Amino acid sequence: MLDDKEWFTEVVDAAGSAFSLRVRRKLHEERSPYQTIAVYETEHFGNLMVIDGFTMLSSRENFLYHEMLAHPVLFTHPAPERVCIIGGGDCGTLREVLKHPEVTAATQIDIDERVTRIAETWFPELTASNQDPRANLLFDDGIRWIREAEAGSLDVIIIDSTDPVGPAEGLFTEEFYRHCLRALADGGLLVQQSESPLYHMDIIGGMRADLQAAGFADLRTLFFPQTIYPSGWWSATMARKDARIDGFRRADVDARRFDTTYYNADIHTASMAQPEFFRRRFQGDTTG
Amino acid sequence: MLDDKEWFTEVVDAAGSAFSLRVRRKLHEERSPYQTIAVYETEHFGNLMVIDGFTMLSSRENFLYHEMLAHPVLFTHPAPERVCIIGGGDCGTLREVLKHPEVTAATQIDIDERVTRIAETWFPELTASNQDPRANLLFDDGIRWIREAEAGSLDVIIIDSTDPVGPAEGLFTEEFYRHCLRALADGGLLVQQSESPLYHMDIIGGMRADLQAAGFADLRTLFFPQTIYPSGWWSATMARKDARIDGFRRADVDARRFDTTYYNADIHTASMAQPEFFRRRFQGDTTG
């Protein structure tokens, strides 16, 4: 029996599983206009951010998710200059994006400013690049922002959202993807976190179908470990506007002048390997 | 708070984490001469085997571990005829090994016959190949069996053990690896489960050092997801007796006449990609 005073537990009802971290104390909790945000000091995972009861990130292993959301898509684009991040209020993805010297403008649009303010206090390592002159932090509705974005004005769209229930639901729809497609310039790429390959094949399948229906020309789903997310195994799905996703700037990865903890060129290639059950399910899918 | 009547929970003290599965009922529990073995019926993971409080396998996702312990090493060896499995009493690894037509003899040596008998009852899909005439099930001390094995009598040794505490401790030692080396024929390969890349880099590092000290010529650590094991991310370490591990029989993987759920040729390659933190730690390690 895990005592709620000593442990934070996230239950995944539909999977009948739960993951828990031992906590020393609750550092912060507040109800923002959008959600309840809590921060715990854990025993061995550093600080833990929880939104509406769902684990968002821990100091110890957020590098996996943030690196895999930023670097594969940016090293796939030949010249990723104009990047936007929908969601991502903790600024961990923004930090990775800003490591790329090709990026000239990185706009983050999260609906909830409180997530960013809390990250500044409790996860300062993630917000350390926020003063970069290329960074533009907006606190607004990302769906509306994309709808109003100038056509062809973005090279890369990163959708770093919570699960497709509640506020983030509208980020997993064909209509939203159509607006993303329009906002992307030629050769543009989108990537979105796409849940667990073990628990959520229906979500991954639905997202892939919606991206194709919206007109994206090619897709790749990337796989990576993520201890604190349901099943410990996670994915992101990348889509290119108008051409096949064919390789990445491998020489630039090898010559990069910034540190990573998980990502490198071999991991990039490896993340695109499709498990056999996944390959079988999508084998008629000519867009990869 | 997770009620112990409704949930089975494994706590990892050193990591301050826990993983739980919702259970309908305990199907079986007994104290064998070596350990306490329990089987639960879970809500969404099928049946769950627990030994001394540690999750061993679930019906739902054991395919990941068993496929990754068997297929990469067997497709790396040019002609894997004589295979032994140390541990592996649930017979899931044996089942995968017997899918390979090249295998002429597969000997499984688990110290605890009760694990196999319980698997026959509660995990019959894993023991379905046990009547294969190539299979030989021994219930004995694997360390002694390897020590007494004829020199050069094995092509592949698979060490499918519990964690390196208690009964399995002697399977993670330089002395044991020396006996394995001697028992292997020219070109022989060993593979052993090597715990979590996030939690147990000390164990992986120690095992790699011991394998090298024992005289193995080359090493590769493989990475794969495993939801019910600590951190949800797991590894196995492969070692070749006398030559570099250089590629695998990719054409044979593609032409295989048996089903897999996770493994395929791309996954094989992907599993050997080293995360950046791992590469940095072992980069002076010329044996890969």
Chai-1 contact restraints between the chains, C-beta under 6 A:
chainA,res_idxA,chainB,res_idxB,connection_type,confidence,min_distance_angstrom,max_distance_angstrom,comment,restraint_id
A,M1,B,D4,contact,1.0,0.0,6.0,A-B,restraint_1
A,L2,B,L2,contact,1.0,0.0,6.0,A-B,restraint_2
A,D4,B,M1,contact,1.0,0.0,6.0,A-B,restraint_3
A,A15,B,H44,contact,1.0,0.0,6.0,A-B,restraint_4
A,G16,B,R22,contact,1.0,0.0,6.0,A-B,restraint_5
A,G16,B,E43,contact,1.0,0.0,6.0,A-B,restraint_6
A,G16,B,H44,contact,1.0,0.0,6.0,A-B,restraint_7
A,S17,B,L21,contact,1.0,0.0,6.0,A-B,restraint_8
A,A18,B,S20,contact,1.0,0.0,6.0,A-B,restraint_9
A,F19,B,F19,contact,1.0,0.0,6.0,A-B,restraint_10
A,S20,B,A18,contact,1.0,0.0,6.0,A-B,restraint_11
A,L21,B,S17,contact,1.0,0.0,6.0,A-B,restraint_12
A,R22,B,G16,contact,1.0,0.0,6.0,A-B,restraint_13
A,E43,B,G16,contact,1.0,0.0,6.0,A-B,restraint_14
A,H44,B,A15,contact,1.0,0.0,6.0,A-B,restraint_15
A,H44,B,G16,contact,1.0,0.0,6.0,A-B,restraint_16
A,L198,B,T227,contact,1.0,0.0,6.0,A-B,restraint_17
A,P225,B,P225,contact,1.0,0.0,6.0,A-B,restraint_18
A,P225,B,W233,contact,1.0,0.0,6.0,A-B,restraint_19
A,T227,B,L198,contact,1.0,0.0,6.0,A-B,restraint_20
A,T227,B,S231,contact,1.0,0.0,6.0,A-B,restraint_21
A,T227,B,G232,contact,1.0,0.0,6.0,A-B,restraint_22
A,S231,B,T227,contact,1.0,0.0,6.0,A-B,restraint_23
A,G232,B,T227,contact,1.0,0.0,6.0,A-B,restraint_24
A,G232,B,G232,contact,1.0,0.0,6.0,A-B,restraint_25
A,W233,B,P225,contact,1.0,0.0,6.0,A-B,restraint_26
A,T260,B,E276,contact,1.0,0.0,6.0,A-B,restraint_27
A,T261,B,E276,contact,1.0,0.0,6.0,A-B,restraint_28
A,T261,B,F277,contact,1.0,0.0,6.0,A-B,restraint_29
A,Y262,B,P275,contact,1.0,0.0,6.0,A-B,restraint_30
A,Y262,B,E276,contact,1.0,0.0,6.0,A-B,restraint_31
A,N264,B,E276,contact,1.0,0.0,6.0,A-B,restraint_32
A,D266,B,A273,contact,1.0,0.0,6.0,A-B,restraint_33
A,I267,B,A273,contact,1.0,0.0,6.0,A-B,restraint_34
A,A270,B,A270,contact,1.0,0.0,6.0,A-B,restraint_35
A,A270,B,A273,contact,1.0,0.0,6.0,A-B,restraint_36
A,A273,B,D266,contact,1.0,0.0,6.0,A-B,restraint_37
A,A273,B,I267,contact,1.0,0.0,6.0,A-B,restraint_38
A,A273,B,A270,contact,1.0,0.0,6.0,A-B,restraint_39
A,P275,B,Y262,contact,1.0,0.0,6.0,A-B,restraint_40
A,E276,B,T260,contact,1.0,0.0,6.0,A-B,restraint_41
A,E276,B,T261,contact,1.0,0.0,6.0,A-B,restraint_42
A,E276,B,Y262,contact,1.0,0.0,6.0,A-B,restraint_43
A,E276,B,N264,contact,1.0,0.0,6.0,A-B,restraint_44
A,F277,B,T261,contact,1.0,0.0,6.0,A-B,restraint_45
